[in-house]
């Protein structure tokens, strides 16, 4: 193995683009970033300026090369990840006819409502894609374009995802990588081929010819062009791997390669993932997303929502900090605020009758007009109960999805690989272990996007024979194991049953 070779991973997140250089052991040698702006031109619209998007990637690459002092000739390969879903239309020359659409966009919900109500939806779509269609996906957005911006069709040559658009600009070759082609609901998840009947069902048949050829995550999908080399400082001809959707990158960085092992990633989204050799698309138990995983004959099941740690961020910034500010305490540090919150949780013994927090600060389709809120507050309860309810509500958001995965994959076994923002809180980790009822193996994967996609580039460059080998060499072993407390596991089970009861009552208000 060539120990002097490095790989580059690029992650296009919600607010920043990050570029990181790793050696073959997974050690990061430099990391740099560039700011990304999100635009909200109309209610429910979430977009990204294409030129600024590309410029952010160029800037991040130049910065990381400058900071690392590594000879660009020693970059064996690179790969890109980015948010899944949304849509990026492109012309053959790399320009775009309109702004990119980010996955949180909600303009096309009416199309989704109509499709999900169609009795033929499961047979014609879900039985092939293994995923549930939603408003931020390409099928819904293409249908919206046909009705509201029909000129987009003639101005478009390629339908791409976020990462695949950037790879197109880097290499001049337009390809759609399979975790995105399947994860966005355009392809048969088993054959990994475009399904024209799915396009016909959605009424967007003509767009099928705008979808470029597919590529695998860990195969070379193109090479850095002379133009890109001049802009970024990379060496022309450097291989660029297919890369992966961000959720798959996070799973790789967490070390997920074994079947039936659950990975929980706590962040703005509550992400819960498990691998299986069986696509299980005929199951009556529906999960939100199924995609091919870059491990041979393996599928990633994911159930998630944009309601994770962001609930606590909202409560701290909108309730606690505003209260502190009202009394002249604006200089309290984040560490002091979190310490105070966790002390409040310790100040009382939880009870099954404690109030609940519905963890839907970013909205939800779990119940009609779903929003966040406290349930069960009385004059006995105080801020301590609210704080614990918010911490607990984030756990219940994850448990809601984990229970769907358990129903879908009855062989879900072993410990839980756990990473993300909540992994920095000792008390929250214990609460998660109690709530899930399994030991948590805590994995430090702070830059999971760049590392996960860099793993794919290491395989594409021939530095490792396959993805499992690269994952085991380039990721860190768990730093700790948190065992569940049986007493509190039973309490969480009772509390979660009541939480589901509240949701069912709200669902009945349709």
MARPAKE-700996 format. One record per residue (C-alpha): x, y, z. Coordinates in steps of 0.25 Angstrom, whole numbers. Layout:
residues N
MARDREN       u       v       w
MARDREN       X       Y       Z
...
***
This chain:
residues 510
MARDREN       u       v       w
MARDREN       0       0       0
MARDREN       5      14      -4
MARDREN       6      21      10
MARDREN      10      34       3
MARDREN      -4      36      -3
MARDREN     -16      44       2
MARDREN     -30      45      -1
MARDREN     -39      57      -2
MARDREN     -54      57       3
MARDREN     -63      69       0
MARDREN     -76      71       8
MARDREN     -87      80       4
MARDREN     -96      83      16
MARDREN    -107      92      19
MARDREN     -98     104      22
MARDREN     -84     101      19
MARDREN     -76      93       9
MARDREN     -64      86      15
MARDREN     -52      79       9
MARDREN     -43      70      17
MARDREN     -30      63      13
MARDREN     -28      49      20
MARDREN     -17      39      19
MARDREN     -19      24      17
MARDREN     -21      22      32
MARDREN     -32      32      33
MARDREN     -24      43      40
MARDREN     -29      57      36
MARDREN     -17      66      31
MARDREN     -25      78      28
MARDREN     -39      83      27
MARDREN     -45      96      22
MARDREN     -58     101      19
MARDREN     -66     112      11
MARDREN     -80     118      14
MARDREN     -92     114       7
MARDREN    -105     122       7
MARDREN    -119     117       6
MARDREN    -129     125      -1
MARDREN    -144     126       3
MARDREN    -150     133      -9
MARDREN    -165     129      -6
MARDREN    -172     122       5
MARDREN    -168     107       5
MARDREN    -157     110      -5
MARDREN    -142     106      -1
MARDREN    -132     109     -12
MARDREN    -117     110     -14
MARDREN    -110     120     -24
MARDREN    -103     111     -34
MARDREN     -91     120     -36
MARDREN     -89     122     -21
MARDREN     -90     107     -19
MARDREN     -79     104     -29
MARDREN     -70     115     -23
MARDREN     -71     110      -9
MARDREN     -66      96     -14
MARDREN     -54     103     -21
MARDREN     -51     112      -9
MARDREN     -51     100       1
MARDREN     -42      92      -8
MARDREN     -32     103     -10
MARDREN     -32     106       5
MARDREN     -30      91       9
MARDREN     -19      90      -1
MARDREN     -12     102       4
MARDREN     -14      99      19
MARDREN      -9      84      17
MARDREN       4      88       9
MARDREN       2      74       2
MARDREN       6      73     -12
MARDREN      -6      72     -21
MARDREN       0      60     -28
MARDREN       0      52     -15
MARDREN     -16      53     -15
MARDREN     -19      39     -20
MARDREN     -34      42     -22
MARDREN     -45      50     -17
MARDREN     -60      49     -15
MARDREN     -72      58     -12
MARDREN     -84      57      -3
MARDREN     -96      66      -1
MARDREN    -110      66       3
MARDREN    -119      56      -3
MARDREN    -132      59     -11
MARDREN    -135      73     -15
MARDREN    -131      75     -30
MARDREN    -120      82     -38
MARDREN    -123      84     -53
MARDREN    -111      86     -62
MARDREN    -107      89     -76
MARDREN     -96      82     -84
MARDREN     -86      93     -82
MARDREN     -88      92     -67
MARDREN     -97     104     -65
MARDREN    -111     103     -59
MARDREN    -124     108     -64
MARDREN    -129     112     -50
MARDREN    -125     111     -35
MARDREN    -123      98     -29
MARDREN    -134      93     -19
MARDREN    -130      88      -6
MARDREN    -137      76       1
MARDREN    -145      84      11
MARDREN    -153      90       0
MARDREN    -168      88       2
MARDREN    -174      95     -11
MARDREN    -178      81     -17
MARDREN    -186      75      -5
MARDREN    -199      75     -13
MARDREN    -194      65     -23
MARDREN    -189      56     -12
MARDREN    -202      56      -6
MARDREN    -209      52     -19
MARDREN    -199      41     -22
MARDREN    -199      35      -8
MARDREN    -215      34      -9
MARDREN    -214      27     -22
MARDREN    -217      12     -20
MARDREN    -206       8     -30
MARDREN    -195      15     -23
MARDREN    -190       3     -15
MARDREN    -189      -6     -27
MARDREN    -184       3     -37
MARDREN    -174      12     -29
MARDREN    -171       7     -14
MARDREN    -170      -8     -18
MARDREN    -158      -3     -27
MARDREN    -152       9     -20
MARDREN    -153       4      -6
MARDREN    -155      18      -1
MARDREN    -166      28       2
MARDREN    -168      40      -8
MARDREN    -168      53      -1
MARDREN    -168      68      -5
MARDREN    -153      71      -6
MARDREN    -151      59     -16
MARDREN    -148      60     -31
MARDREN    -161      54     -35
MARDREN    -169      64     -28
MARDREN    -160      76     -32
MARDREN    -160      71     -47
MARDREN    -175      71     -47
MARDREN    -176      85     -41
MARDREN    -166      90     -51
MARDREN    -175      84     -62
MARDREN    -187      92     -57
MARDREN    -180     105     -52
MARDREN    -167     106     -60
MARDREN    -169      97     -73
MARDREN    -158     104     -80
MARDREN    -148      97     -71
MARDREN    -149      85     -79
MARDREN    -144      91     -92
MARDREN    -133      98     -84
MARDREN    -128      85     -77
MARDREN    -119      74     -81
MARDREN    -117      67     -68
MARDREN    -124      64     -55
MARDREN    -114      63     -44
MARDREN    -113      63     -29
MARDREN    -105      73     -21
MARDREN     -92      64     -20
MARDREN     -93      59     -35
MARDREN     -95      74     -40
MARDREN     -81      77     -33
MARDREN     -75      65     -39
MARDREN     -80      69     -52
MARDREN     -73      82     -51
MARDREN     -60      76     -46
MARDREN     -59      66     -57
MARDREN     -68      70     -69
MARDREN     -75      57     -68
MARDREN     -90      56     -64
MARDREN     -93      44     -56
MARDREN    -103      40     -45
MARDREN     -98      32     -34
MARDREN    -106      20     -29
MARDREN    -109      24     -14
MARDREN    -115      37     -20
MARDREN    -122      31     -32
MARDREN    -129      21     -23
MARDREN    -130      29     -11
MARDREN    -137      40     -18
MARDREN    -148      30     -23
MARDREN    -144      30     -38
MARDREN    -139      16     -39
MARDREN    -141       1     -36
MARDREN    -133      -1     -23
MARDREN    -130     -15     -26
MARDREN    -126     -14     -41
MARDREN    -120       0     -39
MARDREN    -127       4     -52
MARDREN    -136      15     -56
MARDREN    -150      11     -56
MARDREN    -159      17     -67
MARDREN    -172      12     -61
MARDREN    -169      20     -48
MARDREN    -167      33     -57
MARDREN    -180      30     -64
MARDREN    -187      28     -51
MARDREN    -182      42     -47
MARDREN    -186      48     -60
MARDREN    -172      52     -63
MARDREN    -168      42     -74
MARDREN    -161      52     -83
MARDREN    -151      55     -72
MARDREN    -145      41     -72
MARDREN    -137      44     -84
MARDREN    -130      56     -76
MARDREN    -125      46     -65
MARDREN    -110      43     -68
MARDREN    -103      30     -67
MARDREN    -101      24     -53
MARDREN     -88      21     -46
MARDREN     -85      13     -33
MARDREN     -80      20     -20
MARDREN     -66      15     -20
MARDREN     -63      15     -35
MARDREN     -56      25     -43
MARDREN     -66      34     -49
MARDREN     -57      44     -56
MARDREN     -44      52     -55
MARDREN     -41      66     -51
MARDREN     -41      75     -63
MARDREN     -30      85     -67
MARDREN     -40      96     -64
MARDREN     -43      91     -51
MARDREN     -29      89     -48
MARDREN     -26     104     -51
MARDREN     -37     108     -41
MARDREN     -35      99     -30
MARDREN     -20      95     -30
MARDREN     -23      80     -31
MARDREN     -15      73     -42
MARDREN     -22      71     -55
MARDREN     -25      56     -57
MARDREN     -27      53     -42
MARDREN     -38      42     -41
MARDREN     -52      46     -35
MARDREN     -60      35     -29
MARDREN     -75      34     -30
MARDREN     -77      37     -15
MARDREN     -89      35      -7
MARDREN    -101      43      -2
MARDREN     -99      49      12
MARDREN    -107      39      20
MARDREN     -98      28      14
MARDREN     -86      36      17
MARDREN     -90      38      31
MARDREN     -92      23      33
MARDREN     -78      19      27
MARDREN     -71      29      36
MARDREN     -78      23      48
MARDREN     -72       9      43
MARDREN     -85       3      39
MARDREN     -82      -9      30
MARDREN     -89     -21      38
MARDREN    -103     -25      35
MARDREN    -114     -23      45
MARDREN    -106     -13      53
MARDREN    -113       0      56
MARDREN    -106      14      55
MARDREN    -112      26      61
MARDREN    -107      40      57
MARDREN    -112      51      65
MARDREN    -112      65      59
MARDREN    -122      75      52
MARDREN    -128      62      47
MARDREN    -131      50      55
MARDREN    -124      39      46
MARDREN    -126      24      49
MARDREN    -119      14      39
MARDREN    -118      -1      38
MARDREN    -112     -10      27
MARDREN    -118     -23      22
MARDREN    -115     -32      10
MARDREN    -130     -33       7
MARDREN    -136     -20       1
MARDREN    -149     -25       7
MARDREN    -157     -16      -3
MARDREN    -169     -26      -2
MARDREN    -170     -23      13
MARDREN    -183     -17      18
MARDREN    -175      -9      28
MARDREN    -170       4      21
MARDREN    -157      11      24
MARDREN    -155      25      19
MARDREN    -143      22      10
MARDREN    -136      10       4
MARDREN    -123      11      -4
MARDREN    -112       2      -9
MARDREN    -100       3       1
MARDREN     -85       2      -4
MARDREN     -83     -11       2
MARDREN     -86     -23      -8
MARDREN    -101     -28      -8
MARDREN    -105     -19       4
MARDREN    -116      -9       6
MARDREN    -117       3      15
MARDREN    -130       5      22
MARDREN    -132      19      28
MARDREN    -143      25      35
MARDREN    -141      40      39
MARDREN    -148      54      40
MARDREN    -142      68      42
MARDREN    -145      68      57
MARDREN    -133      64      65
MARDREN    -124      72      73
MARDREN    -130      85      67
MARDREN    -141      84      77
MARDREN    -132      86      88
MARDREN    -125      98      80
MARDREN    -138     104      79
MARDREN    -142     103      93
MARDREN    -129     109      98
MARDREN    -129     120      88
MARDREN    -143     124      88
MARDREN    -147     121     103
MARDREN    -135     120     112
MARDREN    -126     131     106
MARDREN    -137     140     104
MARDREN    -141     139     119
MARDREN    -126     141     122
MARDREN    -126     153     113
MARDREN    -138     159     120
MARDREN    -131     159     133
MARDREN    -118     165     127
MARDREN    -110     152     126
MARDREN    -106     152     112
MARDREN     -92     148     114
MARDREN     -95     134     118
MARDREN     -86     124     110
MARDREN     -92     112     103
MARDREN     -85     102     112
MARDREN     -91     109     124
MARDREN    -105     108     118
MARDREN    -104      93     115
MARDREN     -98      91     129
MARDREN    -110      97     135
MARDREN    -119      89     127
MARDREN    -113      76     131
MARDREN    -113      80     146
MARDREN    -128      83     145
MARDREN    -130      69     139
MARDREN    -122      63     151
MARDREN    -131      72     161
MARDREN    -143      62     161
MARDREN    -146      48     159
MARDREN    -154      45     146
MARDREN    -168      40     146
MARDREN    -177      33     136
MARDREN    -187      45     139
MARDREN    -177      56     135
MARDREN    -180      65     123
MARDREN    -176      62     109
MARDREN    -170      70      98
MARDREN    -174      68      84
MARDREN    -161      69      76
MARDREN    -166      75      63
MARDREN    -160      89      63
MARDREN    -157      87      48
MARDREN    -171      82      45
MARDREN    -175      68      43
MARDREN    -185      59      35
MARDREN    -187      50      47
MARDREN    -200      57      50
MARDREN    -208      68      43
MARDREN    -202      82      43
MARDREN    -191      75      52
MARDREN    -184      85      61
MARDREN    -176      85      74
MARDREN    -181      87      88
MARDREN    -182      82     102
MARDREN    -193      73     106
MARDREN    -198      69     120
MARDREN    -193      82     127
MARDREN    -199      85     141
MARDREN    -196      96     152
MARDREN    -188      85     158
MARDREN    -178      85     147
MARDREN    -166      95     145
MARDREN    -155      98     136
MARDREN    -147      85     140
MARDREN    -159      77     135
MARDREN    -159      85     122
MARDREN    -144      83     120
MARDREN    -144      68     122
MARDREN    -156      67     113
MARDREN    -149      74     102
MARDREN    -137      64     104
MARDREN    -146      53     104
MARDREN    -154      58      92
MARDREN    -142      57      84
MARDREN    -140      42      88
MARDREN    -154      39      85
MARDREN    -153      45      71
MARDREN    -142      35      69
MARDREN    -149      24      75
MARDREN    -161      27      66
MARDREN    -152      24      54
MARDREN    -145      12      61
MARDREN    -158       5      64
MARDREN    -161       5      49
MARDREN    -147       0      46
MARDREN    -149     -11      56
MARDREN    -162     -15      50
MARDREN    -156     -15      36
MARDREN    -143     -23      40
MARDREN    -147     -33      51
MARDREN    -133     -37      52
MARDREN    -128     -24      57
MARDREN    -117     -28      67
MARDREN    -105     -24      74
MARDREN    -101     -11      80
MARDREN    -104       3      75
MARDREN     -93      11      68
MARDREN     -96      25      73
MARDREN     -90      38      68
MARDREN     -94      53      66
MARDREN     -97      65      75
MARDREN    -104      57      87
MARDREN     -91      49      88
MARDREN     -84      61      95
MARDREN     -94      60     107
MARDREN     -92      49     117
MARDREN    -106      50     123
MARDREN    -112      50     109
MARDREN    -104      38     105
MARDREN    -110      30     117
MARDREN    -124      35     114
MARDREN    -122      30     100
MARDREN    -117      16     104
MARDREN    -128      15     114
MARDREN    -138      19     103
MARDREN    -133      10      92
MARDREN    -131      -1     103
MARDREN    -118      -6      97
MARDREN    -103      -2      99
MARDREN     -98      10      92
MARDREN     -84       9      85
MARDREN     -80      24      84
MARDREN     -73      27      71
MARDREN     -66      40      69
MARDREN     -68      44      54
MARDREN     -68      59      55
MARDREN     -66      61      40
MARDREN     -74      49      36
MARDREN     -78      55      22
MARDREN     -64      57      17
MARDREN     -58      44      23
MARDREN     -70      36      18
MARDREN     -68      40       4
MARDREN     -53      40       5
MARDREN     -54      25       8
MARDREN     -60      23      -5
MARDREN     -49      31     -12
MARDREN     -39      22      -5
MARDREN     -45       9     -11
MARDREN     -47      16     -25
MARDREN     -32      19     -24
MARDREN     -28       5     -21
MARDREN     -23       8      -7
MARDREN     -32      -2      -2
MARDREN     -39     -14      -9
MARDREN     -53     -11      -4
MARDREN     -61      -2       5
MARDREN     -61     -11      18
MARDREN     -46     -11      17
MARDREN     -45       4      16
MARDREN     -56       6      27
MARDREN     -48      -2      37
MARDREN     -35       4      34
MARDREN     -40      19      33
MARDREN     -50      20      44
MARDREN     -48      21      59
MARDREN     -52       9      69
MARDREN     -63      13      79
MARDREN     -58      22      90
MARDREN     -68      17     100
MARDREN     -79       8     103
MARDREN     -92      13     110
MARDREN    -100       2     117
MARDREN    -115       4     119
MARDREN    -120       5     133
MARDREN    -131      -6     134
MARDREN    -140       2     143
MARDREN    -140      14     134
MARDREN    -142       6     122
MARDREN    -155       1     127
MARDREN    -159      16     130
MARDREN    -155      20     116
MARDREN    -164       8     110
MARDREN    -176      13     118
MARDREN    -173      28     114
MARDREN    -171      24     100
MARDREN    -184      17     100
MARDREN    -191      29     105
MARDREN    -184      38      95
MARDREN    -189      29      84
MARDREN    -203      30      90
MARDREN    -202      46      89
MARDREN    -198      44      74
MARDREN    -209      35      71
MARDREN    -219      44      77
MARDREN    -214      56      69
MARDREN    -214      47      56
MARDREN    -229      44      59
MARDREN    -232      59      57
MARDREN    -231      58      42
***
